[in-house]
Amino acid sequence: MRGGDPFPRPGDPVFAIIACRKPPSNAMQDLPLAVLTATICAYWLGVGVMIVRVRRMTRKDVGIVPEQRLERFMWLVWVPLVAAWIFVPWSTLARTGAVPALPDFAAREPAYMALRWLAAIAGAISLGATIQCWARMGGDWRMDVRSNERTDLITDGLFARIRHPIYAFSILLMLCSATIVPTAPMLAIAAVHVVLMNIKARNEERHLLAVHGDAYAQYLRRTGRFVPRRRAAAE
């Protein structure tokens, strides 16, 4: 958290710790939601770890304060959005009354309960895949676009078919969140998050195309933004 800022930054470890206090024991009966809450907390703690790790590796700013005007504007939306993404599932699990309770169909319908379990598992897999991407990027990981900085073009591993696997798995985790907590606040958070991910990905693509030229243009043609291209998958 920075002076005068009422919200901790999404990458600050304290950000996730504040919202990840242990909920009351009676709330733990909703195991899919408990798994989701733990996964979201682990995700943002992981972002904090990456910030510290990459700063130590590179001695450079990793983008907590965006350089571009577009990304600064996005940050004004993203900080409270991430705070809400952490808070709403936790508050729903803890039954604090601060957010709407789960609708009856989500809490009692067997078929939907099975879907919630699948979403919890998919969310945990998304976290594991994201950690793999972080490890592959290493010192090239950044949170924003820097016009005066050139990072390596990574095109192997999970990046071989998808240009933005970290964003893709973030979207998947958010959709899992909305499935497990199908309330109006969570659905609104998910909708805004998906829009922001698309804007962020397109902005990075413009930057990388300018930096890497034809090499990135070829990469664009053979990969999908968030899902693999059918033609590339058949090759």
C-alpha positions in Angstrom: 0.0 0.0 0.0 1.3 3.5 -0.9 0.8 6.7 1.1 -2.6 8.3 0.5 -3.9 5.2 -1.5 -7.0 3.7 0.3 -6.5 0.4 -1.5 -3.5 -1.9 -1.4 -2.0 -2.5 -4.8 -3.0 -5.8 -6.5 0.7 -6.9 -6.4 1.3 -6.0 -2.7 1.3 -9.2 -0.6 -0.7 -7.4 2.1 -3.5 -7.0 -0.4 -4.4 -10.7 -0.4 -3.5 -11.3 3.3 -6.0 -8.7 4.4 -8.9 -10.5 2.7 -7.7 -14.1 3.3 -8.4 -14.3 7.0 -9.8 -17.7 8.1 -13.6 -17.7 7.8 -15.9 -19.0 10.5 -15.9 -22.8 10.8 -19.6 -23.1 9.9 -18.9 -21.4 6.5 -16.4 -24.1 5.6 -19.3 -26.4 4.8 -19.3 -24.9 1.3 -16.1 -26.6 0.2 -16.1 -25.5 -3.5 -16.3 -21.9 -2.3 -13.6 -22.5 0.3 -11.3 -23.9 -2.4 -12.1 -21.0 -4.7 -11.3 -18.4 -1.9 -8.0 -20.1 -1.1 -7.1 -20.2 -4.8 -7.8 -16.5 -5.4 -5.8 -15.6 -2.3 -2.9 -17.8 -3.5 -3.1 -16.2 -6.9 -2.6 -12.7 -5.6 0.0 -13.7 -3.1 1.8 -15.2 -6.1 1.6 -11.9 -7.9 3.2 -10.2 -4.9 5.9 -12.9 -4.9 6.6 -12.3 -8.6 6.9 -8.5 -8.0 9.5 -9.0 -5.3 11.3 -11.8 -7.2 11.6 -10.0 -10.5 12.6 -6.7 -8.9 15.5 -8.5 -7.2 16.5 -10.3 -10.4 16.4 -7.2 -12.7 16.7 -4.2 -10.4 13.9 -2.7 -12.5 10.3 -1.5 -12.0 8.0 -4.3 -13.0 5.0 -1.9 -13.7 3.2 -1.3 -10.4 3.0 2.3 -11.5 2.0 2.1 -15.2 3.8 4.2 -17.7 1.1 4.5 -20.4 -2.0 6.7 -19.8 -4.2 3.9 -21.0 -2.8 1.5 -18.4 -2.9 4.1 -15.7 -6.6 4.5 -16.4 -7.1 0.7 -16.3 -5.3 0.6 -13.0 -7.9 2.9 -11.5 -10.5 0.3 -12.3 -8.4 -2.7 -11.7 -7.3 -2.0 -8.1 -10.9 -1.9 -6.7 -11.9 -4.7 -9.0 -9.2 -7.0 -7.7 -10.2 -6.0 -4.1 -13.8 -6.9 -4.9 -12.7 -10.2 -6.5 -11.0 -11.2 -3.3 -13.6 -9.8 -1.0 -16.9 -11.1 -2.5 -16.1 -14.9 -2.4 -14.5 -14.5 1.0 -17.5 -12.5 2.4 -19.9 -15.0 0.8 -18.1 -17.9 2.4 -17.9 -16.2 5.8 -21.6 -15.1 5.6 -20.8 -11.6 6.8 -24.0 -10.2 5.2 -21.9 -7.6 3.3 -22.7 -9.2 0.0 -25.7 -11.1 -1.3 -26.0 -14.8 -0.2 -25.8 -17.6 -2.7 -29.1 -18.1 -4.6 -31.0 -21.3 -3.6 -30.2 -23.2 -6.8 -26.4 -22.7 -6.3 -26.6 -23.9 -2.7 -29.1 -26.8 -3.0 -29.4 -28.0 -6.6 -27.3 -31.2 -7.0 -26.5 -30.7 -10.6 -25.3 -27.1 -10.0 -23.3 -28.2 -6.9 -21.5 -30.6 -9.2 -20.8 -27.7 -11.6 -19.4 -25.7 -8.7 -17.0 -28.5 -7.9 -15.8 -28.7 -11.5 -15.3 -24.9 -11.4 -13.3 -25.2 -8.2 -11.0 -27.8 -9.7 -10.7 -25.8 -12.9 -9.8 -22.7 -10.9 -7.0 -24.6 -9.0 -5.7 -25.9 -12.3 -5.7 -22.3 -13.6 -3.5 -21.3 -10.7 -1.1 -24.1 -11.3 -0.8 -23.2 -15.0 -0.3 -19.6 -14.2 2.6 -20.4 -11.8 4.1 -22.4 -14.7 3.9 -19.3 -16.9 5.4 -17.1 -14.2 8.3 -19.5 -13.9 8.9 -19.6 -17.6 8.8 -15.8 -18.0 11.2 -15.3 -15.1 12.8 -11.8 -15.3 10.8 -11.0 -18.4 7.6 -10.8 -16.4 6.0 -7.4 -16.2 2.7 -5.8 -15.1 2.6 -3.1 -17.7 4.0 -2.0 -21.1 7.3 -0.1 -21.1 8.0 1.8 -24.3 11.8 2.0 -23.6 12.2 -1.6 -22.5 12.7 -4.7 -24.7 12.0 -8.2 -23.1 12.5 -11.5 -24.8 9.8 -12.9 -27.0 8.6 -16.2 -25.3 7.0 -18.6 -27.7 7.4 -22.0 -26.2 5.6 -24.0 -23.5 2.2 -22.7 -22.7 3.0 -19.7 -25.0 3.4 -21.9 -28.1 -0.3 -21.8 -29.0 -1.7 -19.0 -26.8 -0.2 -15.4 -26.8 -1.5 -14.5 -23.4 -1.8 -17.7 -21.3 -1.6 -15.8 -18.0 -4.5 -13.6 -19.0 -6.4 -16.7 -20.4 -6.1 -18.5 -17.1 -7.0 -15.3 -15.2 -10.2 -15.2 -17.2 -10.9 -18.8 -16.6 -10.4 -18.4 -12.8 -12.7 -15.4 -12.9 -15.4 -17.4 -14.8 -14.9 -20.2 -12.2 -15.5 -17.5 -9.5 -18.7 -16.4 -11.2 -19.9 -20.0 -11.5 -19.3 -20.8 -7.8 -20.6 -17.4 -6.7 -23.4 -16.7 -9.2 -24.5 -13.4 -7.5 -24.9 -10.0 -9.1 -21.7 -8.5 -7.7 -19.6 -11.4 -8.8 -21.1 -11.5 -12.3 -20.5 -7.7 -12.7 -16.9 -8.2 -11.5 -16.4 -11.0 -14.0 -17.8 -8.9 -16.9 -15.5 -6.0 -16.2 -12.5 -8.2 -15.8 -13.0 -9.9 -19.1 -13.2 -6.5 -20.9 -10.1 -5.3 -19.2 -8.1 -8.5 -20.1 -9.0 -8.0 -23.7 -7.9 -4.3 -23.7 -4.7 -5.2 -21.9 -3.9 -8.0 -24.3 -4.5 -5.9 -27.4 -2.3 -3.1 -25.9 0.5 -5.5 -25.3 0.2 -6.9 -28.8 0.6 -3.5 -30.4 3.7 -2.9 -28.3 5.3 -6.3 -29.0 4.6 -5.9 -32.7 6.4 -2.6 -32.7 9.4 -4.0 -30.7 9.8 -7.5 -32.3 8.5 -6.7 -35.8 8.1 -9.7 -38.2 9.0 -12.3 -35.5 5.9 -11.2 -33.5 3.8 -10.9 -36.7 4.4 -14.5 -37.5 3.7 -15.4 -33.9 0.4 -13.6 -34.1 -0.6 -15.6 -37.2 0.0 -19.0 -35.6 -1.4 -18.4 -32.1 -4.7 -17.4 -30.6 -5.1 -14.6 -28.0 -6.7 -16.6 -25.2 -7.4 -20.0 -26.9 -5.4 -21.9 -29.5 -6.1 -21.4 -33.2 -7.8 -24.4 -34.8 -5.5 -24.4 -37.8 -2.4 -24.2 -35.6 -3.7 -27.1 -33.4 -4.1 -29.3 -36.5 -0.5 -28.7 -37.7 
